[in-house]
Amino acid sequence: MTRSVIRLVTSLEDHRIAQLAAAAIGLALIDAAIPLPLPGVKPGLANIVTLIVLARFGWATAAWVSGLRVFAGSLLLGQFMSPGFFMSLTGSLFSLIVLAFAVRLPGRWFGPVSWSVLAAFAHIGGQLLLARLWLIPHNGLFYLVPLFSAASLAFGIINGLIAARLLEELPDTQPDAPR
């Protein structure tokens, strides 16, 4: 019998993505443990990591981190393939699409805070659209838009401010990251 050795080849980029995804997953688990008065209103703490990754390493890396967070977080919370998983996935996809355009806006006026607000609105917009099309086929759902919009604005600003502060404090490991 011959002994075969499987050699896994990973790059520094793979390790970076795994570490950042682990941080985002940890924050997502903390987020899930915070009791909130209304279903669907969460601070979105993991989005702080996504914003930092977007600013430092570009959109593709941020998309990897966000996708890994959604899948691993749903597995750890026992929500994989549940409606909550699809709501999270849809919100994440809508946010990433908006962020792909937002990072191209002039850096003089747009940064982590505005990105965060835009992503928060896209996230809740995607979730409301999916909920309307799949879970709650009634236009009464849209009466919640002002409430969810206020929460998106508040948490978008807070998360963006935290990300901006952390970007100032953290050492710049890759100054010329492609976006």
LUMBAVEX-369634 format. One record per residue (C-alpha): residue number from 1; x, y, z. Coordinates in Angstrom, 2 decimals. Layout:
REM residues N
+-----+---------+---------+---------+
!   n !      xx !      yy !      zz !
+-----+---------+---------+---------+
! NUM !       X !       Y !       Z !
...
+-----+---------+---------+---------+
REM end
This chain:
REM residues 179
+-----+---------+---------+---------+
!   n !      xx !      yy !      zz !
+-----+---------+---------+---------+
!   1 !    0.00 !    0.00 !    0.00 !
!   2 !    1.15 !    3.44 !   -0.77 !
!   3 !    0.52 !    6.32 !    1.46 !
!   4 !   -0.87 !    9.35 !   -0.28 !
!   5 !   -0.40 !   12.77 !    1.15 !
!   6 !   -2.89 !   15.48 !    0.44 !
!   7 !   -1.21 !   18.80 !    0.45 !
!   8 !   -3.37 !   21.80 !    0.96 !
!   9 !   -2.02 !   24.98 !   -0.45 !
!  10 !   -3.24 !   28.12 !    1.17 !
!  11 !   -2.10 !   31.65 !    0.62 !
!  12 !   -1.70 !   34.51 !    3.01 !
!  13 !   -4.87 !   35.96 !    1.47 !
!  14 !   -6.77 !   32.78 !    2.42 !
!  15 !   -5.54 !   33.08 !    5.99 !
!  16 !   -6.49 !   36.75 !    6.11 !
!  17 !   -9.99 !   36.03 !    4.83 !
!  18 !  -10.42 !   33.22 !    7.37 !
!  19 !   -9.31 !   35.42 !   10.26 !
!  20 !  -11.53 !   38.31 !    9.22 !
!  21 !  -14.48 !   35.99 !    8.62 !
!  22 !  -13.96 !   34.51 !   12.10 !
!  23 !  -14.11 !   38.01 !   13.59 !
!  24 !  -17.30 !   38.75 !   11.63 !
!  25 !  -18.85 !   35.43 !   12.68 !
!  26 !  -18.03 !   36.15 !   16.33 !
!  27 !  -19.72 !   39.55 !   16.09 !
!  28 !  -22.71 !   37.98 !   14.32 !
!  29 !  -23.11 !   35.54 !   17.21 !
!  30 !  -22.97 !   38.40 !   19.70 !
!  31 !  -25.51 !   40.24 !   17.56 !
!  32 !  -27.85 !   37.24 !   17.69 !
!  33 !  -27.63 !   37.14 !   21.50 !
!  34 !  -28.68 !   40.77 !   21.97 !
!  35 !  -32.37 !   40.91 !   22.89 !
!  36 !  -34.20 !   43.49 !   20.79 !
!  37 !  -37.82 !   44.62 !   20.95 !
!  38 !  -38.63 !   43.94 !   17.29 !
!  39 !  -37.78 !   40.97 !   15.07 !
!  40 !  -35.47 !   41.92 !   12.24 !
!  41 !  -33.98 !   44.95 !   13.97 !
!  42 !  -30.37 !   44.16 !   14.82 !
!  43 !  -27.26 !   46.32 !   15.17 !
!  44 !  -25.39 !   44.37 !   12.48 !
!  45 !  -22.09 !   44.39 !   14.33 !
!  46 !  -20.46 !   42.04 !   11.80 !
!  47 !  -20.87 !   44.75 !    9.19 !
!  48 !  -18.13 !   46.70 !   10.97 !
!  49 !  -15.67 !   43.99 !    9.88 !
!  50 !  -17.07 !   44.07 !    6.34 !
!  51 !  -16.55 !   47.84 !    6.15 !
!  52 !  -12.97 !   47.57 !    7.40 !
!  53 !  -12.22 !   44.78 !    4.93 !
!  54 !  -13.81 !   46.80 !    2.13 !
!  55 !  -11.65 !   49.83 !    2.91 !
!  56 !   -8.41 !   47.88 !    3.37 !
!  57 !   -8.59 !   44.92 !    1.04 !
!  58 !  -11.28 !   45.69 !   -1.53 !
!  59 !  -14.71 !   44.51 !   -2.50 !
!  60 !  -13.84 !   40.92 !   -3.45 !
!  61 !  -12.34 !   40.18 !   -0.04 !
!  62 !  -15.28 !   41.89 !    1.67 !
!  63 !  -17.66 !   39.70 !   -0.34 !
!  64 !  -15.80 !   36.55 !    0.77 !
!  65 !  -15.87 !   37.62 !    4.42 !
!  66 !  -19.55 !   38.53 !    4.24 !
!  67 !  -20.51 !   35.30 !    2.49 !
!  68 !  -18.57 !   33.14 !    4.92 !
!  69 !  -20.18 !   35.01 !    7.82 !
!  70 !  -23.69 !   34.37 !    6.50 !
!  71 !  -23.11 !   30.66 !    5.87 !
!  72 !  -21.05 !   29.84 !    8.97 !
!  73 !  -23.19 !   32.03 !   11.22 !
!  74 !  -26.35 !   30.29 !   10.05 !
!  75 !  -24.77 !   26.89 !   10.67 !
!  76 !  -23.65 !   27.87 !   14.17 !
!  77 !  -27.06 !   29.34 !   15.03 !
!  78 !  -28.93 !   26.36 !   13.58 !
!  79 !  -30.63 !   28.46 !   10.91 !
!  80 !  -29.08 !   27.07 !    7.75 !
!  81 !  -31.67 !   26.85 !    4.93 !
!  82 !  -34.33 !   28.42 !    7.16 !
!  83 !  -36.22 !   31.61 !    6.24 !
!  84 !  -33.82 !   33.52 !    8.52 !
!  85 !  -30.87 !   32.25 !    6.51 !
!  86 !  -32.42 !   33.37 !    3.24 !
!  87 !  -33.31 !   36.76 !    4.74 !
!  88 !  -29.70 !   37.21 !    5.87 !
!  89 !  -28.31 !   36.03 !    2.55 !
!  90 !  -30.59 !   38.35 !    0.58 !
!  91 !  -29.73 !   41.33 !    2.78 !
!  92 !  -26.04 !   40.57 !    2.45 !
!  93 !  -26.24 !   40.25 !   -1.34 !
!  94 !  -28.13 !   43.54 !   -1.69 !
!  95 !  -25.60 !   45.24 !    0.58 !
!  96 !  -22.65 !   43.89 !   -1.39 !
!  97 !  -24.17 !   45.06 !   -4.68 !
!  98 !  -24.63 !   48.57 !   -3.29 !
!  99 !  -21.13 !   48.56 !   -1.79 !
! 100 !  -19.65 !   47.58 !   -5.16 !
! 101 !  -20.88 !   50.93 !   -6.47 !
! 102 !  -20.39 !   52.91 !   -3.25 !
! 103 !  -16.63 !   52.31 !   -3.11 !
! 104 !  -16.34 !   54.03 !   -6.49 !
! 105 !  -17.89 !   57.26 !   -5.18 !
! 106 !  -15.48 !   60.15 !   -4.50 !
! 107 !  -13.49 !   59.41 !   -1.34 !
! 108 !  -13.57 !   63.06 !   -0.39 !
! 109 !  -17.29 !   62.86 !    0.45 !
! 110 !  -17.90 !   59.13 !    0.87 !
! 111 !  -16.29 !   56.71 !    3.28 !
! 112 !  -17.11 !   54.06 !    5.88 !
! 113 !  -20.03 !   55.98 !    7.42 !
! 114 !  -21.82 !   56.65 !    4.14 !
! 115 !  -21.01 !   53.13 !    2.90 !
! 116 !  -22.48 !   51.72 !    6.10 !
! 117 !  -25.69 !   53.72 !    5.77 !
! 118 !  -26.12 !   52.78 !    2.11 !
! 119 !  -25.44 !   49.11 !    2.89 !
! 120 !  -27.87 !   49.15 !    5.83 !
! 121 !  -30.66 !   50.53 !    3.63 !
! 122 !  -29.86 !   48.00 !    0.90 !
! 123 !  -29.83 !   45.19 !    3.46 !
! 124 !  -33.26 !   46.00 !    4.87 !
! 125 !  -34.62 !   46.75 !    1.39 !
! 126 !  -33.56 !   43.32 !    0.17 !
! 127 !  -35.01 !   41.65 !    3.23 !
! 128 !  -38.33 !   43.47 !    2.94 !
! 129 !  -38.54 !   42.58 !   -0.74 !
! 130 !  -37.90 !   38.90 !   -0.02 !
! 131 !  -40.35 !   38.92 !    2.88 !
! 132 !  -43.02 !   40.48 !    0.67 !
! 133 !  -42.44 !   38.06 !   -2.20 !
! 134 !  -42.08 !   34.89 !   -0.13 !
! 135 !  -43.09 !   35.08 !    3.51 !
! 136 !  -45.73 !   37.79 !    3.92 !
! 137 !  -47.59 !   38.29 !    0.63 !
! 138 !  -49.41 !   41.41 !    1.81 !
! 139 !  -48.68 !   45.08 !    1.25 !
! 140 !  -49.24 !   45.76 !    4.95 !
! 141 !  -45.61 !   44.75 !    5.39 !
! 142 !  -44.59 !   48.11 !    3.97 !
! 143 !  -46.06 !   49.90 !    7.00 !
! 144 !  -42.87 !   48.78 !    8.73 !
! 145 !  -40.61 !   50.64 !    6.27 !
! 146 !  -40.32 !   53.83 !    8.39 !
! 147 !  -39.36 !   51.82 !   11.48 !
! 148 !  -36.80 !   49.69 !    9.63 !
! 149 !  -35.46 !   52.78 !    7.82 !
! 150 !  -34.90 !   54.59 !   11.12 !
! 151 !  -33.10 !   51.54 !   12.54 !
! 152 !  -31.00 !   51.24 !    9.35 !
! 153 !  -30.00 !   54.88 !    9.54 !
! 154 !  -29.13 !   54.73 !   13.24 !
! 155 !  -27.19 !   51.47 !   13.14 !
! 156 !  -25.61 !   52.38 !    9.79 !
! 157 !  -24.20 !   55.58 !   11.28 !
! 158 !  -23.04 !   53.89 !   14.48 !
! 159 !  -21.35 !   50.97 !   12.68 !
! 160 !  -19.79 !   53.32 !   10.13 !
! 161 !  -18.37 !   55.54 !   12.88 !
! 162 !  -16.92 !   52.52 !   14.67 !
! 163 !  -15.40 !   51.22 !   11.42 !
! 164 !  -13.94 !   54.64 !   10.59 !
! 165 !  -12.39 !   54.90 !   14.04 !
! 166 !  -10.93 !   51.40 !   13.82 !
! 167 !   -9.53 !   52.15 !   10.37 !
! 168 !   -7.69 !   55.13 !   11.88 !
! 169 !   -6.37 !   53.07 !   14.79 !
! 170 !   -5.44 !   49.82 !   13.02 !
! 171 !   -2.11 !   49.60 !   11.21 !
! 172 !   -2.42 !   49.80 !    7.44 !
! 173 !   -1.21 !   46.40 !    6.22 !
! 174 !   -1.97 !   46.92 !    2.55 !
! 175 !   -2.04 !   50.62 !    1.59 !
! 176 !   -2.81 !   50.23 !   -2.11 !
! 177 !   -5.64 !   47.71 !   -2.00 !
! 178 !   -7.67 !   47.44 !   -5.21 !
! 179 !  -11.36 !   48.17 !   -4.82 !
+-----+---------+---------+---------+
REM end
